């Protein structure tokens, strides 16, 4: 079966309205969407969301709506993605426009609701035809489904108390960590080639291994390399990855190594963001590193991007944050 297109956003939504001019004024003046096109003879208008060509809202007078639109009397719901700052300001902004801000439960609100399973902050309101509109911003935190739906001021109190993380050298059989290694390595052939190499640090929360980092000798004489690293899905977003990085920096420094290097797929946007936030800088690009010959599936993707090239990054093991010496491995270095 041919792989379907990767859908990354909602481009277009349509609402049926009773008074087109009134609705245009609401969406233009209250919500702030610029009008893209008005078609009076069809009883329709189109407004841009986020800017021309990014996304669009269609408004249709009763009886003129395109096939499949909901009949009048049906309340539809659309969510508009905005920044967290705008969600936090939304209640005041809506009230200033004589529109009642609502909570997730439909009661009048003075602050956003937080949907724990996502997690996201949201403020709701209704347009002149009773359709439910939502301003929504995703939160850069791990999901907390057990928190349910709470107010913005209640959300911090639902955060579970952090359990202490202990990092230590792993002395057990590497096969016992294979599933964790496989989180960061999709090629069984590649994983088998280095599974037993170097040292492995593990992060333990209570007695459970929550993450690992494999440290090996790098191609350069004065550098250590992070060969494989992963954090268990149930423990992500709690700083465990950065704790492992800090421990790896200490080990590399104790070995007399000036730098720590790591490589990841150019397609892995999350990993690139994580390593750069952890003090790494890009050093080199290794093209066509992820091929079927190396055990990677043809057309494999990460974050909707084809898995092809590898990016090498490095950071100093000292507190000096200036650009490190030319310590990264050459682009052809094996991974």
DORO-404706 format. One line per 2 residues: number of its first residue (from 1); their letters; for each residue x, y, z of C-alpha. Coordinates in steps of 0.25 Angstrom, whole numbers, padded with zeros to 4 digits. Layout:
// residues N
NUM	a	X:Y:Z  ...;
This chain:
// residues 335
1	xx	0000:0000:0000  0005:0014:-0004;
3	xx	0008:0023:0008  -0003:0033:0010;
5	xx	0001:0048:0010  0005:0053:0024;
7	xx	-0005:0063:0029  0001:0073:0038;
9	xx	-0010:0084:0040  -0025:0087:0037;
11	xx	-0025:0096:0025  -0040:0099:0023;
13	xx	-0053:0100:0032  -0067:0104:0028;
15	xx	-0079:0109:0037  -0093:0112:0033;
17	xx	-0098:0125:0037  -0112:0132:0038;
19	xx	-0107:0147:0035  -0094:0147:0026;
21	xx	-0091:0162:0028  -0092:0160:0043;
23	xx	-0083:0148:0043  -0073:0155:0034;
25	xx	-0072:0166:0044  -0071:0157:0056;
27	xx	-0060:0149:0050  -0053:0161:0045;
29	xx	-0054:0171:0056  -0055:0162:0068;
31	xx	-0047:0150:0065  -0037:0158:0056;
33	xx	-0038:0149:0043  -0035:0157:0030;
35	xx	-0045:0155:0019  -0040:0148:0007;
37	xx	-0052:0148:-0002  -0067:0151:-0002;
39	xx	-0076:0145:-0012  -0090:0152:-0009;
41	xx	-0097:0144:-0021  -0093:0131:-0014;
43	xx	-0096:0136:0000  -0082:0133:0004;
45	xx	-0069:0139:0010  -0055:0134:0012;
47	xx	-0045:0139:0023  -0031:0136:0025;
49	xx	-0026:0129:0038  -0011:0132:0041;
51	xx	-0009:0140:0028  -0011:0138:0013;
53	xx	-0010:0124:0009  -0008:0118:0023;
55	xx	-0022:0113:0026  -0036:0118:0023;
57	xx	-0050:0119:0029  -0062:0119:0020;
59	xx	-0076:0126:0024  -0088:0121:0017;
61	xx	-0102:0127:0018  -0113:0117:0021;
63	xx	-0117:0110:0008  -0104:0113:0001;
65	xx	-0095:0104:0009  -0087:0094:0001;
67	xx	-0091:0080:0001  -0089:0073:0014;
69	xx	-0090:0085:0023  -0098:0084:0036;
71	xx	-0112:0089:0035  -0116:0102:0042;
73	xx	-0119:0099:0057  -0107:0090:0058;
75	xx	-0096:0095:0067  -0082:0093:0060;
77	xx	-0068:0094:0067  -0055:0099:0062;
79	xx	-0042:0101:0069  -0032:0112:0066;
81	xx	-0018:0110:0069  -0012:0123:0076;
83	xx	0000:0126:0085  -0001:0123:0100;
85	xx	0000:0137:0103  -0012:0140:0094;
87	xx	-0020:0129:0101  -0016:0135:0115;
89	xx	-0021:0149:0109  -0033:0143:0102;
91	xx	-0044:0145:0113  -0041:0160:0115;
93	xx	-0040:0162:0100  -0054:0155:0098;
95	xx	-0060:0163:0109  -0056:0176:0103;
97	xx	-0063:0172:0090  -0076:0168:0098;
99	xx	-0074:0153:0096  -0074:0144:0108;
101	xx	-0062:0135:0110  -0066:0121:0114;
103	xx	-0059:0109:0121  -0058:0095:0115;
105	xx	-0071:0092:0123  -0078:0104:0116;
107	xx	-0079:0113:0128  -0074:0127:0128;
109	xx	-0059:0128:0130  -0049:0137:0135;
111	xx	-0037:0129:0131  -0034:0117:0121;
113	xx	-0037:0103:0124  -0026:0092:0123;
115	xx	-0029:0079:0116  -0019:0070:0123;
117	xx	-0018:0058:0113  -0013:0067:0102;
119	xx	-0008:0076:0110  -0014:0089:0104;
121	xx	-0020:0102:0110  -0033:0107:0103;
123	xx	-0043:0118:0104  -0057:0116:0097;
125	xx	-0067:0126:0092  -0079:0126:0083;
127	xx	-0081:0133:0070  -0094:0140:0066;
129	xx	-0100:0127:0061  -0096:0119:0073;
131	xx	-0085:0111:0068  -0074:0108:0078;
133	xx	-0061:0114:0075  -0048:0111:0083;
135	xx	-0035:0118:0085  -0025:0107:0088;
137	xx	-0010:0106:0091  -0002:0093:0093;
139	xx	0006:0093:0106  0021:0089:0106;
141	xx	0019:0079:0117  0016:0064:0118;
143	xx	0002:0060:0117  -0005:0058:0131;
145	xx	-0018:0051:0127  -0021:0048:0142;
147	xx	-0023:0063:0144  -0035:0063:0135;
149	xx	-0040:0077:0131  -0036:0088:0141;
151	xx	-0035:0103:0141  -0021:0110:0138;
153	xx	-0019:0114:0152  -0022:0099:0157;
155	xx	-0012:0093:0147  0001:0095:0154;
157	xx	-0004:0088:0166  -0008:0075:0158;
159	xx	0007:0073:0155  0012:0060:0162;
161	xx	0023:0062:0171  0036:0059:0164;
163	xx	0043:0046:0169  0058:0047:0170;
165	xx	0066:0042:0158  0079:0034:0161;
167	xx	0089:0032:0149  0099:0020:0150;
169	xx	0107:0011:0141  0099:-0001:0136;
171	xx	0105:-0014:0139  0095:-0023:0134;
173	xx	0093:-0031:0121  0091:-0021:0109;
175	xx	0080:-0029:0103  0071:-0025:0115;
177	xx	0072:-0011:0110  0069:-0015:0096;
179	xx	0055:-0009:0095  0060:0004:0101;
181	xx	0072:0004:0091  0062:0002:0079;
183	xx	0055:0014:0083  0066:0022:0077;
185	xx	0071:0012:0066  0061:0006:0056;
187	xx	0072:-0002:0049  0073:-0016:0056;
189	xx	0086:-0018:0048  0092:-0005:0053;
191	xx	0088:-0007:0067  0094:-0021:0067;
193	xx	0107:-0015:0062  0109:-0006:0074;
195	xx	0100:-0011:0085  0111:-0016:0094;
197	xx	0121:-0005:0091  0126:0005:0102;
199	xx	0119:0009:0115  0104:0010:0118;
201	xx	0099:0020:0128  0084:0018:0133;
203	xx	0075:0027:0140  0067:0021:0151;
205	xx	0054:0026:0157  0052:0018:0169;
207	xx	0056:0004:0165  0052:0006:0150;
209	xx	0061:0009:0139  0055:0022:0132;
211	xx	0065:0024:0122  0079:0021:0117;
213	xx	0091:0027:0110  0102:0019:0103;
215	xx	0116:0026:0103  0127:0021:0093;
217	xx	0141:0026:0088  0139:0036:0077;
219	xx	0147:0036:0064  0154:0048:0069;
221	xx	0165:0045:0080  0160:0055:0090;
223	xx	0145:0053:0089  0134:0043:0095;
225	xx	0122:0040:0086  0108:0038:0091;
227	xx	0104:0026:0082  0090:0023:0087;
229	xx	0081:0030:0096  0066:0029:0100;
231	xx	0056:0032:0111  0044:0023:0114;
233	xx	0032:0029:0109  0025:0030:0122;
235	xx	0037:0038:0128  0039:0048:0117;
237	xx	0038:0063:0119  0043:0062:0133;
239	xx	0058:0066:0131  0063:0052:0131;
241	xx	0070:0053:0117  0077:0066:0121;
243	xx	0082:0059:0134  0088:0047:0126;
245	xx	0095:0058:0117  0101:0065:0129;
247	xx	0106:0051:0135  0112:0048:0121;
249	xx	0119:0061:0121  0125:0058:0134;
251	xx	0130:0044:0130  0136:0050:0117;
253	xx	0143:0061:0125  0148:0050:0135;
255	xx	0154:0043:0123  0161:0055:0119;
257	xx	0153:0057:0107  0150:0072:0102;
259	xx	0137:0070:0096  0125:0061:0094;
261	xx	0119:0058:0081  0106:0052:0076;
263	xx	0099:0049:0063  0084:0048:0060;
265	xx	0075:0048:0048  0073:0061:0041;
267	xx	0058:0057:0040  0057:0056:0055;
269	xx	0053:0070:0058  0050:0067:0073;
271	xx	0064:0061:0075  0071:0073:0068;
273	xx	0063:0082:0077  0067:0074:0090;
275	xx	0082:0073:0087  0083:0088:0084;
277	xx	0075:0092:0096  0085:0083:0104;
279	xx	0097:0091:0099  0101:0084:0086;
281	xx	0104:0091:0073  0104:0086:0059;
283	xx	0117:0081:0053  0115:0073:0040;
285	xx	0104:0067:0031  0106:0052:0027;
287	xx	0097:0050:0014  0090:0038:0011;
289	xx	0094:0031:0024  0080:0024:0026;
291	xx	0079:0014:0015  0073:0000:0013;
293	xx	0088:-0005:0012  0089:0000:0026;
295	xx	0077:-0007:0031  0067:0005:0030;
297	xx	0054:0003:0023  0052:0009:0009;
299	xx	0044:0022:0010  0045:0022:0026;
301	xx	0040:0036:0032  0042:0043:0044;
303	xx	0033:0056:0047  0028:0054:0033;
305	xx	0042:0056:0027  0049:0045:0019;
307	xx	0060:0038:0027  0072:0041:0019;
309	xx	0083:0050:0025  0090:0050:0038;
311	xx	0094:0062:0046  0107:0062:0055;
313	xx	0107:0071:0067  0117:0074:0079;
315	xx	0119:0082:0092  0131:0085:0101;
317	xx	0132:0077:0114  0137:0089:0121;
319	xx	0129:0101:0125  0134:0109:0113;
321	xx	0123:0111:0103  0132:0116:0092;
323	xx	0132:0108:0079  0140:0096:0081;
325	xx	0152:0091:0073  0150:0083:0061;
327	xx	0147:0070:0069  0135:0065:0061;
329	xx	0136:0052:0053  0137:0053:0038;
331	xx	0124:0052:0031  0127:0038:0027;
333	xx	0129:0033:0041  0121:0021:0045;
335	x	0109:0022:0054;
